[in-house]
């Protein structure tokens, strides 16, 4: 069976999930990892039995590597993605695609020029939870989708993350950190976005770290930490999205609900692959629906496996967590901030294909 050889750049917190999962996908082989801290790369290589621990340049120079997974910090996403593409390799990057729209467009342009694929997290929408919801919508269980609500509301990452500073820098905040999960899920379920509007604020100008590594250190907040937005989709549906790091007392709001002409659908947490799906029609109570699709656990890297399948099969629609989808989400996230600053709707300049659904028996 054909396999695409994979290298990982960035051996921080999130890398462990990818390194654990990649060997389990049929079309992927993990060949190397690299980090600006070579000792950290060597430690990960030993931990996960990865054949090579490289410097970044050594990884880019290895002719055997087909796909590079970019797990660097968001501020480095664009630079590293472009280096990978210029080295002649396909790239899959953690979310967001880039910090700015200009950087995102540059990544896509280099990929087009080089004839290479760009992919981006999140790939959680390919998991059993959201794929089950997509099947229910496509099969008409709630009729025509007309509206949605989505909420990601918590008290901020300084309470648990060992290095939370970048979450409060430009390009951070709840929209750029967690918004990709929610927006990608909404586009997967409802299609591309036509325009957005919203209000954004930084409720606390300074945060105090309470996680152990840097307990008591102060963070200056340089990005909005509470964003309330409205999205109009080309399909006609309208959604409300709230992302916040300012909710200190918690919430009981659902992650995502889709409201149709004949019923309502509760979508599981889009930061997970599985979760409980609930449906309500007529006067009935909420009813649980068994998941129709696989990949219900933490299968980060599923989007990379789908990219490899597309490369091997030549079927472009198999590459579902693609660069155009990621850029559309990136533009929407900036659009909320722009709309808040201008007091006007932001009309989307990009679009994307609604990702093709997976069949229930898909194995990647």
Secondary structure, 3 states (H helix, E strand, C coil): CCCEEEEEECCCCCHHHHHHHHCCCCCEEEEEEECCCHHHHHHHHHHCCCCEEECHHHHHHCCCCCEEEECCCHHHHHHHHHHHHHCCCEEEECCCCCCCHHHHHHHHHHHHHHCCCEEECCCHHHCHHHHHHHHHHHCCCCCCEEEEEEEEECCCHHHCCCCCHHHHCCCCHHHHHHHHHHHHHHHHHHCCEEEEEEEEECCCCEEECCCCCCCCCEEECCCCCEEEEEEEECCCCEEEEEEECCCCCCCCCCCEEEEECCCEEEECCCCCCCCCEEEECCCCCCEEECCCCCCCCCCCCHHHHHHHHHHHHCCHHHCCCEHHHHHHHHHHHHHHHHHHHHCCCEECCCCCCCCCCCCCCCCC
